């Protein structure tokens, strides 16, 4: 069995958040960490792998983000993921839920996991339920 865990790099909770006035996007120049909610998803994958109830061959951490997101992936690997996959491209910068969902769905399609795990939310309040719904509709072939 292959498990993919969707992870996200987020600004450190202790750092003051600012909006970049020229782009209207969150200024991501400060310290960043792996989304704390995603660590729970990695831990769940590791429990499945190490628990022996089912045979898990591989745990893959998957993210979409700028080059700095490598730190989140390195943390995911240090927590037990076997490898990581990063989607990064200038065209993906500032993607909404549909764009993010589409890009991640294509990555997951390529990985062909048996199970996908993700944290409940991210500290900045993005709705992971909407992302998951988008991934499921894309997996079913609905490209609307």
Steps between C-alpha positions, in 0.01 A plus 500: 500500500616852421394795715534861384484769766423852383710748696532875496760754595347773717633815665625446852216570744725727706582728206276800427310454172501774234342545159737598219345825369628447145359146458213497750627161621632388835862611545676167538848639559506410873576173675298200378416156633310187411129552567454356850174332396686313224737348755196312634433360152863386469478341844182317396677369188792383713265324743346313207843412363653392830188354662499187288124494439566557131806495282607852410782507248550873474396832653542800270472861619355724226492879492446786261695816566811708441855370543487580871237226541789252491539561873149370565575193289828441683309514829245251363781262405659544843164396650508179297385561142704289259528774240350828393355664190481873442296683238653837431455737209449875467167425331375339824576804719186636666281209388151478647341177629408387147849560362667339798258208494554444129880507526506269802246265341726465196798427727297242691381348175865450405589354843191272506475470880263262675434755773534880524528671837507871584473719805167650594599862437783745468562782748411770248150353481490347153226246459648155456148358459460700177838376378408141579165538324681631192744208507215250525304652211813500284571138593152414378571665167299820553720781367248782553 
